[in-house]
Every structure is written in structure tokens, then in C-alpha cells.
Amino acid sequence: MNKQSLFFTFLVAIVTLLIALNLISILAKKRNINTTNLSLNTSSVLWYLSILLPFFLMLKVSLEMIENSIEVLIYSATTENTFLAVMEKILIYVGLSFVFSAIVFLITEKLVIFSFGKRQDSIELGNNNYSYFIFKLSLSTLLVYCLLSVYEHFLRWFLPVVETPFYH
């Protein structure tokens, strides 16, 4: 564990969290969900968790890969521009965590439509239908757990190559 890789990984986690929260607020505005009300009910907390928890599970794997990539790239003798290579890996891993989280969100929405029919989240939030959002939260979380090993193997494709020098 290098202090530089831990610092950059922590910085990436904070920036990614801020971006995710902004994207969730844009999604809430698009779906006519009132986020200005300061009194959060149970169903709105569960709605936020059904988006954030799968994202955090995928981000955990991405941050591990980012930390490993930073350590490999810092000590690599073949990398010419270390900062650019590190930024490239960070963008790839964080971007893939956003993409896979969006895919899980869309799959969850389709499975909920298949199970319960066409329901609007804003109406269900207004009715405080927390059992509906518990189902969505559990469905998205279990879907991520099922796909997490596939996601991790996919991220390993983008790990930097460690070249071992062989001397004769």
C-alpha cells in the first residue's frame, strides 16, 4: 500500500460520490420526484438506497482496481507519462462503474415493470409505498451481487501489464 495510491483512491471516491449524487438529483427531477422537501420518508430513503447501494458495491471493486493500477503505474519503468496513465485508468474504472450501475438500474426497472406493471416512482413515493421500494432495493442489490464477479473479471482486462525483466 502506497500513500500516493491511497490518497488518489480516496480523492477519486469523494469526487465520484459527488458526481453520483448530482446524477441522482438529475434523475429525480426527470422523474418528478420532490427532493426539496427536507422531511424524508421511508420510501424516499429506500429509493435513494436502491440507486446508491448497487453503485457503491460496484465502486468498491473499481476502487480496488484503481489502487492496484496506481501502484503498478507509479513503480513502472516503462510508463512515460505516469499521471496521464493513472488518469486514464481512473476514468476507465469510474466510467465503467457508472455504466454498469446504469445497466443494473435499467434491468431493475424492467424487472419491476414485469413483476408489478407500469408504476411511477413519484406516485409510489407520494403514497409512501415502502414495500415497493424494499423490493426494488433488494432486487437491485441481489442483481449486483450476481453480476459482481463478472464485473470484476471485466475490469481486470484493463489492469496495467506488469513486465518482469528477465536477465540472461
C-alpha positions as a Markdown table, in Angstrom:
| # | Residue | x | y | z |
|---|---|---|---|---|
| 1 | Met | 0.0 | 0.0 | 0.0 |
| 2 | Asn | 1.5 | 3.2 | -1.1 |
| 3 | Lys | 0.4 | 6.6 | 0.4 |
| 4 | Gln | 0.0 | 8.1 | -3.0 |
| 5 | Ser | -2.3 | 5.4 | -4.3 |
| 6 | Leu | -4.4 | 5.6 | -1.1 |
| 7 | Phe | -4.7 | 9.4 | -1.4 |
| 8 | Phe | -5.7 | 9.2 | -5.1 |
| 9 | Thr | -8.1 | 6.4 | -4.4 |
| 10 | Phe | -9.7 | 8.4 | -1.6 |
| 11 | Leu | -9.9 | 11.5 | -3.8 |
| 12 | Val | -11.5 | 9.5 | -6.6 |
| 13 | Ala | -14.1 | 8.1 | -4.2 |
| 14 | Ile | -15.1 | 11.6 | -3.0 |
| 15 | Val | -15.3 | 13.0 | -6.5 |
| 16 | Thr | -17.2 | 10.0 | -7.7 |
| 17 | Leu | -19.7 | 10.3 | -4.8 |
| 18 | Leu | -20.4 | 13.9 | -5.6 |
| 19 | Ile | -20.9 | 13.1 | -9.3 |
| 20 | Ala | -23.3 | 10.2 | -8.4 |
| 21 | Leu | -25.3 | 12.4 | -6.1 |
| 22 | Asn | -25.6 | 15.0 | -8.8 |
| 23 | Leu | -26.8 | 12.4 | -11.3 |
| 24 | Ile | -29.3 | 11.1 | -8.8 |
| 25 | Ser | -30.7 | 14.6 | -8.4 |
| 26 | Ile | -31.0 | 14.9 | -12.1 |
| 27 | Leu | -32.8 | 11.6 | -12.3 |
| 28 | Ala | -35.1 | 12.7 | -9.5 |
| 29 | Lys | -36.0 | 15.9 | -11.4 |
| 30 | Lys | -36.6 | 13.9 | -14.6 |
| 31 | Arg | -39.0 | 11.5 | -12.8 |
| 32 | Asn | -40.8 | 14.4 | -10.9 |
| 33 | Ile | -39.6 | 13.3 | -7.5 |
| 34 | Asn | -39.6 | 16.1 | -5.0 |
| 35 | Thr | -36.1 | 16.4 | -3.5 |
| 36 | Thr | -36.5 | 19.9 | -2.0 |
| 37 | Asn | -38.7 | 18.6 | 0.9 |
| 38 | Leu | -36.5 | 18.3 | 4.0 |
| 39 | Ser | -38.6 | 15.6 | 5.7 |
| 40 | Leu | -37.6 | 12.4 | 4.0 |
| 41 | Asn | -40.0 | 9.5 | 4.4 |
| 42 | Thr | -39.0 | 5.8 | 4.4 |
| 43 | Ser | -39.8 | 5.2 | 0.8 |
| 44 | Ser | -37.7 | 8.1 | -0.5 |
| 45 | Val | -34.7 | 6.8 | 1.6 |
| 46 | Leu | -35.2 | 3.4 | 0.1 |
| 47 | Trp | -35.5 | 4.9 | -3.4 |
| 48 | Tyr | -32.1 | 6.6 | -2.9 |
| 49 | Leu | -30.6 | 3.4 | -1.5 |
| 50 | Ser | -31.9 | 1.4 | -4.4 |
| 51 | Ile | -29.6 | 3.5 | -6.6 |
| 52 | Leu | -26.7 | 4.2 | -4.3 |
| 53 | Leu | -26.1 | 0.7 | -2.8 |
| 54 | Pro | -25.5 | -1.0 | -6.1 |
| 55 | Phe | -23.4 | 1.8 | -7.3 |
| 56 | Phe | -21.3 | 1.6 | -4.1 |
| 57 | Leu | -20.9 | -2.1 | -4.5 |
| 58 | Met | -19.5 | -1.7 | -8.0 |
| 59 | Leu | -17.4 | 1.3 | -7.0 |
| 60 | Lys | -15.8 | -0.8 | -4.3 |
| 61 | Val | -14.4 | -3.2 | -6.9 |
| 62 | Ser | -13.5 | -0.3 | -9.1 |
| 63 | Leu | -11.6 | 1.5 | -6.3 |
| 64 | Glu | -9.6 | -1.7 | -5.6 |
| 65 | Met | -8.6 | -1.9 | -9.3 |
| 66 | Ile | -7.7 | 1.8 | -9.3 |
| 67 | Glu | -5.5 | 1.4 | -6.3 |
| 68 | Asn | -3.7 | -1.6 | -7.8 |
| 69 | Ser | -3.3 | 0.2 | -11.1 |
| 70 | Ile | -1.8 | 3.3 | -9.4 |
| 71 | Glu | 0.7 | 1.2 | -7.5 |
| 72 | Val | 1.7 | -0.6 | -10.7 |
| 73 | Leu | 1.9 | 2.5 | -12.8 |
| 74 | Ile | 3.9 | 4.5 | -10.2 |
| 75 | Tyr | 6.6 | 1.9 | -10.0 |
| 76 | Ser | 6.6 | 1.0 | -13.7 |
| 77 | Ala | 9.8 | 1.8 | -15.6 |
| 78 | Thr | 8.1 | 1.6 | -19.0 |
| 79 | Thr | 5.4 | 4.2 | -18.5 |
| 80 | Glu | 6.5 | 7.5 | -19.9 |
| 81 | Asn | 3.7 | 9.8 | -18.5 |
| 82 | Thr | 2.6 | 8.3 | -15.2 |
| 83 | Phe | 0.0 | 11.0 | -14.5 |
| 84 | Leu | -1.7 | 10.5 | -17.8 |
| 85 | Ala | -1.7 | 6.7 | -17.5 |
| 86 | Val | -3.2 | 7.0 | -13.9 |
| 87 | Met | -5.9 | 9.4 | -15.1 |
| 88 | Glu | -6.8 | 7.1 | -18.0 |
| 89 | Lys | -7.2 | 4.1 | -15.6 |
| 90 | Ile | -9.3 | 6.2 | -13.2 |
| 91 | Leu | -11.6 | 7.4 | -15.9 |
| 92 | Ile | -12.0 | 3.8 | -17.3 |
| 93 | Tyr | -12.8 | 2.3 | -14.0 |
| 94 | Val | -15.1 | 5.0 | -12.7 |
| 95 | Gly | -16.8 | 5.3 | -16.1 |
| 96 | Leu | -17.4 | 1.6 | -16.1 |
| 97 | Ser | -18.9 | 1.7 | -12.6 |
| 98 | Phe | -21.3 | 4.4 | -13.8 |
| 99 | Val | -22.2 | 2.4 | -16.9 |
| 100 | Phe | -22.7 | -0.9 | -15.1 |
| 101 | Ser | -24.8 | 0.9 | -12.4 |
| 102 | Ala | -27.0 | 2.4 | -15.1 |
| 103 | Ile | -27.4 | -1.0 | -16.7 |
| 104 | Val | -28.4 | -2.5 | -13.3 |
| 105 | Phe | -30.8 | 0.3 | -12.7 |
| 106 | Leu | -32.5 | -0.2 | -16.1 |
| 107 | Ile | -32.6 | -4.0 | -15.6 |
| 108 | Thr | -34.2 | -3.5 | -12.2 |
| 109 | Glu | -36.7 | -1.1 | -13.7 |
| 110 | Lys | -37.7 | -3.6 | -16.4 |
| 111 | Leu | -38.0 | -6.5 | -13.8 |
| 112 | Val | -40.2 | -4.3 | -11.6 |
| 113 | Ile | -42.4 | -3.4 | -14.6 |
| 114 | Phe | -42.5 | -7.1 | -15.4 |
| 115 | Ser | -43.5 | -8.0 | -11.8 |
| 116 | Phe | -45.8 | -5.2 | -10.8 |
| 117 | Gly | -46.8 | -3.4 | -14.0 |
| 118 | Lys | -46.1 | 0.2 | -15.0 |
| 119 | Arg | -45.8 | 2.2 | -11.8 |
| 120 | Gln | -44.4 | 5.7 | -11.4 |
| 121 | Asp | -41.9 | 6.2 | -8.6 |
| 122 | Ser | -43.2 | 9.7 | -7.8 |
| 123 | Ile | -46.7 | 8.3 | -7.1 |
| 124 | Glu | -45.3 | 5.5 | -5.0 |
| 125 | Leu | -43.2 | 8.0 | -3.1 |
| 126 | Gly | -46.3 | 10.1 | -2.5 |
| 127 | Asn | -48.2 | 7.1 | -1.1 |
| 128 | Asn | -45.1 | 6.1 | 1.0 |
| 129 | Asn | -45.2 | 2.6 | -0.5 |
| 130 | Tyr | -42.1 | 1.5 | 1.2 |
| 131 | Ser | -42.6 | -2.2 | 0.5 |
| 132 | Tyr | -42.4 | -1.5 | -3.3 |
| 133 | Phe | -39.0 | 0.3 | -2.7 |
| 134 | Ile | -37.8 | -2.5 | -0.4 |
| 135 | Phe | -38.4 | -4.9 | -3.3 |
| 136 | Lys | -36.6 | -2.6 | -5.7 |
| 137 | Leu | -33.7 | -2.3 | -3.3 |
| 138 | Ser | -33.4 | -6.0 | -2.7 |
| 139 | Leu | -33.7 | -6.8 | -6.4 |
| 140 | Ser | -31.0 | -4.3 | -7.5 |
| 141 | Thr | -28.7 | -5.4 | -4.7 |
| 142 | Leu | -29.1 | -9.1 | -5.4 |
| 143 | Leu | -28.6 | -8.4 | -9.1 |
| 144 | Val | -25.3 | -6.6 | -8.4 |
| 145 | Tyr | -24.2 | -9.5 | -6.2 |
| 146 | Cys | -24.9 | -11.9 | -9.0 |
| 147 | Leu | -23.0 | -9.7 | -11.6 |
| 148 | Leu | -20.2 | -8.6 | -9.3 |
| 149 | Ser | -17.7 | -11.4 | -10.2 |
| 150 | Val | -18.4 | -10.8 | -13.9 |
| 151 | Tyr | -17.8 | -7.1 | -13.4 |
| 152 | Glu | -14.6 | -7.7 | -11.6 |
| 153 | His | -13.3 | -10.0 | -14.3 |
| 154 | Phe | -14.3 | -7.4 | -16.9 |
| 155 | Leu | -12.3 | -4.7 | -15.0 |
| 156 | Arg | -9.2 | -6.9 | -14.9 |
| 157 | Trp | -9.0 | -6.6 | -18.6 |
| 158 | Phe | -7.9 | -3.0 | -18.1 |
| 159 | Leu | -5.3 | -3.6 | -15.5 |
| 160 | Pro | -1.8 | -2.4 | -16.5 |
| 161 | Val | 0.6 | -5.1 | -17.5 |
| 162 | Val | 3.5 | -5.8 | -15.2 |
| 163 | Glu | 6.5 | -6.6 | -17.3 |
| 164 | Thr | 9.1 | -8.7 | -15.5 |
| 165 | Pro | 12.6 | -8.2 | -16.7 |
| 166 | Phe | 14.5 | -11.5 | -17.4 |
| 167 | Tyr | 18.2 | -11.3 | -17.4 |
| 168 | His | 20.5 | -13.9 | -19.1 |
